[in-house]
Structure formats: structure tokens, C-alpha cells
Amino acid sequence: MRALWWLLGTVAAAIPVADGIPKQVVQYGRFRTASTLQYQSLCAIMHLVHGADGAVACHHLARVDARGVPLTAPGAARGDRRTYRPQPLPRLAAGEVAAAYKTHFRFDERSDRDVWVFATTNGTDDTGPLAALGYDVKLVQSTAELFDRGAAEFDSRLAALFGLGDGALRQLHDYARYWDILRQCCGAQMSEDAYRRLARDAARPPTRAADAPAYAACETYDLGAVEAALLNTHIFRTYGRRSRVLRSLSVADGDLNGTYCAASAAHMATRGYLPSRKRLVGFLTDAQAPEAGLYRPRRGDGARAPRGGRDRPPAKRAKARAGA
């Protein structure tokens, strides 16, 4: 295994290193394109590159309502979805020296600063409009490549563009390999197969064969040991206190603390199967995950509190569309 990390480091070192590392980078990718994996690595890289100079921010950019208020913010209007638009790319806040952003929605303002864009895709590269607006699209990575070559090569490509040395590259690999396992096997966004096994739902067969490239094989890991290993990495120990992104698995998860995976699994197992991927909302407090305000809290039976539109029963939605 150590030889694999060394080999990937030599491959990364052979790629030309870009000059003038920017203060802001953006991860853009549609849902379910491994966008969070790349964003997590970019957040870690920006800390490795700029962290010694001061505060590095990592932010998820939600859409905004008609007034420009992010939908994750208190008081956001939940009106006509057609009025929602991508959140503009922020300026660095006071005290911030650098930032990494994640968005699922292609922003449409013209670039007026030095920003690198990194994208993920399920096969179709739709970054052309961003390049036309003046953004420097550095890398587009596909899920097919991820399954074929692994997350370590993804990280090696990113590290090469930022000119990370061998030591920093090893620190990135060390952190990312443990985080990737936990992302698939722990918390609100765990793989569907892992969740069905956890919920003991025999009525729902596995979604992937055990030999499929995308099968997470979570049953083969001691997740407590993996979580402990992640907490002991240089990136977590050095920057975890500064960045909630680096110490969590998603905006709907709490902080990794050595027992988080065990506690969240025990909680989820008692609730039975829930189709929503935000399964821990209601388990977390706002203090643990402020962004969880984006998701409606659940009732005691695990169902979401009712609201109009998509939450109506299918028959009522059909009548509403027909004007009944």
C-alpha cells in the first residue's frame, strides 16, 4: 500500500505545476458526480497551501431566492422554484486569506478575478459556459475515472496543479483515503447498500453487486478504527478545528469525534428505512450542523413535516398540476 502512495506521488510530480496559485477555487458538479469528494480535497489543499498565512474558508454555495438570500439562511423565501438562481461567487470575507467553494449550480456572472474551477461529471463536460465567462477551468474529473483509477489518483492530479511537495501529497492522501471510506459508510450520505444493511431491510435488495466498482463494501471495515485514523491525520489535527468541512462528512452530519459513526449508526438503525438521503436531520442540533436548516425536521415517526408542492401525496400533486 505504501508503494502505491509513492507511485502516485511520482506520477503527480511529473505533471507541470501551475504558477500563481489563486486565493479562491470552486468545485462545480451536478448531484451524484463525486463532487463532495473533490471539494473535500480542495478544501484540504487550500489549507495546506494557504493555512500558514491565516484563515481559510470552505463554503457550500446554495441557490438564492428572488431577494438574493441563500436558501440555507434563516428567513429565505420558499416560494416559486423558478425564482431560485445560483449564489454569486463571494468575495473573501474580512480575515480570510483563501477559500474553496462547492456548488451544484453553474454560476453565470462574468469572472473579474483569479479563480480556478474544478469540475466533476458523470460523462458530459458542461463547463464550456464557465470558460466562456472567463473562468480558468483547471480540471474535469469523471466518475468513470474515479471507479477505474481510484480516489488517490484524483487527489494526485489536484495536488500536482497546486504544486504540493511529496510531504504535503502524503498528508493529503492520508486524510482523503480515510475520509472517503467514512463518507461512503457512515452518516447521512452513506451508500444506499450500506444503509439497507444497517436498516436490516430485507425487502430492498442490494443496488449493486459485490464485485461492482461502485460497491462500497462497508461491511469489511472497522469504521471506529477508520474514524480514529482520520482524527490522527496531520490535516485533521492541524486544520480540523478551523474548518467544519474538514471534520465532517456532509452539511447534514455532526463533527467526527472518534465515536460519531457508531452513534449515528445506532440512531439510524432504530428508525427503520427512510428513503431520504438526509437521514440524520433531527438527530443533529443546529449547533452541530448549522446548514441543516436547509432540510425540514422530521416528525417522531421519521417522516418529514408536511409542506406544499413536492410533499403532497402523488395523487394530489397530479390534481394540482391538472388544475383540479
N, C-alpha and C positions, 0 to 999 in steps of 0.2 A: 504493500500500500504506500509506504514512504517513497518507493521508487516511482510510483505513479505520480505523486505530487511533484517530485523532482523533474520528471519528464515533462509534465505540463508547464512547469516553470521555465524550462529551456525553450519550449515551443513559444511561450508568451514573449520571452526575451528576444526572439528572432523577428517579431513584428515591429515595424517602425513606430517609434514613440512620438506622439504629437507634442508640439511646443505650445506654450501658453495655456496651461490648464485653467479652465474658467472657474468662476465663483458659483455658477449655477448650472445644474444639469436637470434634465427632465426625462422621466421614464414614461413613454406613451405606449399603450397597448390595449386592445379590446379585452373584454372579460374572458377569462379562462385561456389566456395565452402565456401563462407563467410570468405575467407582468410583475407580480409581487416579488418573485424570486430575484428578478433582475433589479428591481427597485431596492430590495434589501441590500444587495451587493453594492449598488451605487451609494446608498446611504453610508455603508461601512467604508467604502473607498474615499468618499468626501471627508469623513472623519480622519482617515489615515493621512490624507494629503493636506488638509487644512486645519485639523483639530488642534495642532500645537499653537495655532495663531488665535484661537478663540472659539466662540460658539458656532457650531454647525447645525443647521436646521434640516429636518426631513419632514415633509408635509404631503398629505394626500389632498389633491385638489378636487373637491366635489363640484358638481354643477351649481349654478346660482339661479335664484328666482328672478322674476321680472325686475326687481329693485336692485339686483346685483348682490343679494345676501346669499352666502353659501348655504346649501340645503342642510348641512350639518350644524349650522349655527342656530342658537335659540331665536325664535321669532321669525324663522324663514317661512315664507308663504308656500303652502302646499296646494297651489291652485292648478291651473291648466298646465299639463306637462309640456305643451307646445311652447310655453314661455321660458322653459328652462334653457340655459345655454352654458357652454364651458366656462369655468372660472378663469379669468385672465391670469397670466403668469405674474406672480407677485414680484415686487422689488425686495431686496434684502431688508429685513427689519433692523431697527436700531440694535446694535450689539452683535448682529450676525455677521460672520465673515464669509460664509458659504452656505449653500442649500441644495438639497436634492428634492425633487417633486415627483409625485406619481399622479397620472391622470388616465382615465379610460376614454376621455373625450378630447378630440383634436381641437386645440385652441386655434382661434382664427385671427388674432391680432398680429401685425407685422413685427418681426424681430427688430429691436433697436439696441440690442446689447449682445455680448458674447455669451451664448448659451449653447451647450451641447445637448442634442436629443438622442436618446436611445430607445429603440422600439422592440416590441415582441409581436409575433404574428403566428397565426395558425396556417399560414400559407400565402396570404395576399399582402404584399407590402403596400400600405396606403399612406406612406409618409411623403409622397410627392408634393401634396399641397403645403406641408410644413417647410419643405426645402424651398418651394416657390415663394414663401413668405420671408425667406432669409435665414431660416434656422439651419444650423450645422448638424445634419443627421449623421451621427458617427457610426452607428451600428444597428442593424436589424437582425434579430435572432429569432429563429422559428422553433416551435415546439417539436417538430420532427427532428431537428438537430439536437435538441435537448435530450430526447429519448435515445437517439443514436450515440451521442458522444458524452452525455452526462453534464451535470451542473458545474463540475470542475473546469471543463473547457470553456463554458460560458464565462466563468469568472476570469479565466486566464486571458480571454480576449479583452474583457473590460480593463483588467489590470494593465495590459500592455498599452492601451490607449492613454492611460494616466501615468505611464512610466513608473509603475511600482517596482521597487527592487525585490530581490529574492526574499528578503526577510518579511517585507510587507505582504508579498504574494502568499507566503506560507501562512501568515496571520489571517489573511482573507479566506484561504481555503479551509483553514482550521475552523473558523467561525461558520462559514457557509455550509459546510457539509453536515454539521450537527443541526443548524437551523433548518435546512431543507428536509431532514428526516422528521423533525418535530412539526413543521408546517403541514406535512402530509399525514401525520399520525396522531396529532394532538390538537385539541382546541376547536374553535368554531368552524375552521375551514379544512378540517381533516378530510381525507379522501372518502368518497362515498362507501367504498368497500370496507374501510376501517370502521366507519360509523355503523354500518349494518351489522358488522361483527360485534361491536360494542353494545348495540341495542338488542342483540340476540333476536334479530328479526328474520325468522326462517321463511317468512312469506315473500321476502325480497331476495332473490338470488344475487350472487356477485355480478357486478357490472363488467368486470374484466377477468380474463383467465389468469391463472397464477404465473404463467410464463409470458404474459404480455409486457411490453416495455414500460407501459404506464402503470403497471400494478405496483402499489407502494410496499407490499409485503410487511405491513406494520407489525404483524404478529411475530416477526422474527427479531424484533428489537426489545431491549430493556429500556423503555422510554425514560425511566427515572435516571438510569446511568447516562443516557444521551443528554438529558436536560442538565445533569450535573457537569458533564463535559463541556457543554456550551457555556455555562456560567464561568467555567475556568479558563476560557479562551482570552487571549490578550484583548481582542476588540470588545468583548462583553465587559471585562474587568476595567478597561480604561475608559470606554465611552458609554457603557450601558446606563450609567446614572444620568448622563446628559441627554440621552435620546430614548424616548419611549418606543420608537420604532425598533431600535436595536435590541430591546429587552422584551419584545412581544412578538406574537405570530400574526396578528391582524388587528384592525381597529376595533374588533368586537371581542378581543381577548384581553385578559389581565396580564400582569407582569410575570415573566418566568422567574421563579424563585427557588427552584430545586424540587418543589412539590406541586407545582401548578398542573402538570399533566395528569398526575394521579388524582388530584382534587377535581379537576374538570371532568375527567373520565367517570369518576364516581357519580358526579352530579348528572351527567348526561345519561348514564346507564339507568338511573332511577326514573327518567322521564319518558322512556319509550321512544320509538322512532318519530322524528319530526322532519318533515320534508324541507324546511328552511335551512339554508346553509349557515345562517347566523344563530346557531343553536344555543349559544351561551348567553345571549342577551336576556336579562332577567336574573342571571347568575352573577353578573358583574355589577358593580356600583358605578355611578358616573365618575367618581374619583379615580377608579381603576382604569376606565376607558371612556374618556370624555366624548369621543366620536360616536359612541354607541347611541347617543341621542338621535342619530340618523335612523335608527331602527326602532319600531314601535315595541314597547314592552309586552311581554306575554302574560296571559292570564294564568291562573294556577294550573289549568289543565294543559298548558304548553301552547295553546293557540294564541295567535296574535289578537290584540284588541281590535274590534271592528272599526272599519273606516270605509268611506265610499270608494267607488271605482273598482280597482282590481280585487278588493276584498269581498265584494258581493258574491253570492253563490253563482255558478256559471249560468244557470237559467235566468237569474235576474240580470246578469250582465248582458245576455243576449237580448232580453226585452228592452233594456236601456238603449242598446245600440240601434234597435229597430224603432225606437221612439215610442214604445208601449208605455 
